[in-house]
Amino acid sequence: MFGDRRSHPRVTVNRVARIYAEQAGVNCECTITDISEGGARLFVPEVNLPEQFVLLISGDKVTREECRVAWRLGGEMGVQFVTRSVEQARAPVVNELRALAQRRFRKSGAA
């Protein structure tokens, strides 16, 4: 009836992570119950979490993801990873600046 509207498939992980929101004075553990390229479902403690925060995910290396709350239901919440969307939005600008710098470099070297 409702169907899955997610853009990326989720994988069950049940991994402990850390929520950090300096402005709100929040630094606490949570559990990632499932995760995808675009976001995650978190089981969170009974604290007042802001709408945007940093999620530190430990593994072979610590991954830092800026998150925006998509939904809340009791002790669970869905978050969207902002970090990747910001990187994707920034990519065309960086590529354009890189191309411009290369053209200028070629012109100055040819002169």
C-alpha positions as a LaTeX table, in Angstrom:
\begin{tabular}{lrrr}
\hline
Residue & $x$ (\AA) & $y$ (\AA) & $z$ (\AA) \\
\hline
Met1 & 0.00 & 0.00 & 0.00 \\
Phe2 & 2.66 & 2.53 & 0.97 \\
Gly3 & 5.66 & 1.09 & $-0.93$ \\
Asp4 & 9.31 & 1.93 & $-0.35$ \\
Arg5 & 10.05 & 5.52 & $-1.39$ \\
Arg6 & 13.76 & 5.46 & $-0.53$ \\
Ser7 & 16.30 & 6.44 & $-3.18$ \\
His8 & 18.95 & 4.03 & $-1.83$ \\
Pro9 & 18.51 & 0.51 & $-0.42$ \\
Arg10 & 19.14 & 0.21 & 3.32 \\
Val11 & 21.28 & $-2.41$ & 5.07 \\
Thr12 & 20.73 & $-3.59$ & 8.65 \\
Val13 & 23.88 & $-2.86$ & 10.69 \\
Asn14 & 23.10 & $-2.42$ & 14.43 \\
Arg15 & 26.25 & $-0.37$ & 15.08 \\
Val16 & 26.97 & 2.04 & 17.92 \\
Ala17 & 27.72 & 5.61 & 16.82 \\
Arg18 & 28.02 & 9.02 & 18.46 \\
Ile19 & 25.79 & 12.05 & 17.97 \\
Tyr20 & 27.53 & 15.39 & 18.40 \\
Ala21 & 25.80 & 18.77 & 18.31 \\
Glu22 & 28.06 & 21.39 & 19.85 \\
Gln23 & 25.52 & 24.26 & 19.68 \\
Ala24 & 22.91 & 22.20 & 21.56 \\
Gly25 & 25.44 & 20.75 & 24.02 \\
Val26 & 24.68 & 17.18 & 22.91 \\
Asn27 & 27.29 & 14.43 & 22.85 \\
Cys28 & 25.73 & 10.96 & 23.22 \\
Glu29 & 25.77 & 7.44 & 21.87 \\
Cys30 & 23.10 & 6.04 & 19.57 \\
Thr31 & 22.58 & 2.85 & 17.59 \\
Ile32 & 22.41 & 2.81 & 13.80 \\
Thr33 & 19.80 & 0.16 & 13.04 \\
Asp34 & 20.05 & 0.48 & 9.26 \\
Ile35 & 21.98 & 2.65 & 6.83 \\
Ser36 & 22.14 & 3.57 & 3.13 \\
Glu37 & 24.15 & 5.94 & 0.97 \\
Gly38 & 21.69 & 8.73 & 1.68 \\
Gly39 & 20.76 & 8.28 & 5.34 \\
Ala40 & 20.15 & 6.06 & 8.34 \\
Arg41 & 17.66 & 4.97 & 10.98 \\
Leu42 & 18.89 & 5.68 & 14.49 \\
Phe43 & 17.77 & 4.46 & 17.89 \\
Val44 & 18.44 & 7.46 & 20.12 \\
Pro45 & 18.45 & 8.12 & 23.87 \\
Glu46 & 15.82 & 10.31 & 25.48 \\
Val47 & 17.62 & 13.61 & 24.84 \\
Asn48 & 16.47 & 16.71 & 23.06 \\
Leu49 & 18.26 & 16.46 & 19.71 \\
Pro50 & 18.39 & 19.37 & 17.25 \\
Glu51 & 17.19 & 19.07 & 13.64 \\
Gln52 & 20.79 & 18.93 & 12.38 \\
Phe53 & 23.84 & 17.30 & 13.98 \\
Val54 & 27.02 & 15.35 & 13.28 \\
Leu55 & 27.02 & 11.55 & 13.40 \\
Leu56 & 30.39 & 9.89 & 14.06 \\
Ile57 & 30.39 & 6.31 & 12.75 \\
Ser58 & 33.28 & 4.12 & 13.86 \\
Gly59 & 34.70 & 1.30 & 11.78 \\
Asp60 & 38.08 & 0.82 & 10.09 \\
Lys61 & 38.16 & 4.62 & 10.26 \\
Val62 & 35.77 & 7.13 & 11.81 \\
Thr63 & 33.30 & 8.57 & 9.30 \\
Arg64 & 31.80 & 11.98 & 10.00 \\
Glu65 & 28.38 & 12.64 & 8.49 \\
Glu66 & 26.34 & 15.81 & 8.90 \\
Cys67 & 22.73 & 14.72 & 9.36 \\
Arg68 & 19.33 & 16.34 & 9.02 \\
Val69 & 16.36 & 14.75 & 10.78 \\
Ala70 & 13.81 & 13.40 & 8.28 \\
Trp71 & 11.36 & 11.89 & 10.81 \\
Arg72 & 11.01 & 11.02 & 14.50 \\
Leu73 & 8.98 & 8.26 & 16.11 \\
Gly74 & 9.47 & 7.59 & 19.82 \\
Gly75 & 13.09 & 6.57 & 20.38 \\
Glu76 & 13.84 & 6.26 & 16.66 \\
Met77 & 14.61 & 8.77 & 13.95 \\
Gly78 & 15.45 & 8.77 & 10.29 \\
Val79 & 18.24 & 11.05 & 9.14 \\
Gln80 & 19.41 & 12.25 & 5.75 \\
Phe81 & 23.15 & 12.62 & 5.22 \\
Val82 & 23.78 & 16.25 & 4.33 \\
Thr83 & 27.53 & 15.80 & 3.79 \\
Arg84 & 27.14 & 13.87 & 0.53 \\
Ser85 & 24.47 & 16.16 & $-0.88$ \\
Val86 & 26.68 & 19.17 & $-0.13$ \\
Glu87 & 29.64 & 17.46 & $-1.84$ \\
Gln88 & 27.49 & 16.63 & $-4.88$ \\
Ala89 & 26.18 & 20.19 & $-5.09$ \\
Arg90 & 29.71 & 21.55 & $-4.79$ \\
Ala91 & 31.23 & 19.24 & $-7.45$ \\
Pro92 & 30.13 & 21.22 & $-10.57$ \\
Val93 & 31.51 & 24.46 & $-9.12$ \\
Val94 & 34.84 & 22.82 & $-8.24$ \\
Asn95 & 35.07 & 21.26 & $-11.71$ \\
Glu96 & 34.33 & 24.60 & $-13.37$ \\
Leu97 & 36.98 & 26.38 & $-11.30$ \\
Arg98 & 39.48 & 23.61 & $-12.04$ \\
Ala99 & 38.83 & 23.90 & $-15.79$ \\
Leu100 & 39.16 & 27.71 & $-15.66$ \\
Ala101 & 42.48 & 27.45 & $-13.80$ \\
Gln102 & 43.79 & 24.93 & $-16.33$ \\
Arg103 & 42.84 & 27.20 & $-19.26$ \\
Arg104 & 44.58 & 30.17 & $-17.63$ \\
Phe105 & 47.65 & 28.09 & $-16.91$ \\
Arg106 & 47.84 & 26.91 & $-20.54$ \\
Lys107 & 47.47 & 30.49 & $-21.82$ \\
Ser108 & 50.22 & 31.81 & $-19.53$ \\
Gly109 & 52.54 & 28.95 & $-20.49$ \\
Ala110 & 51.92 & 29.47 & $-24.22$ \\
Ala111 & 52.61 & 33.21 & $-24.11$ \\
\hline
\end{tabular}
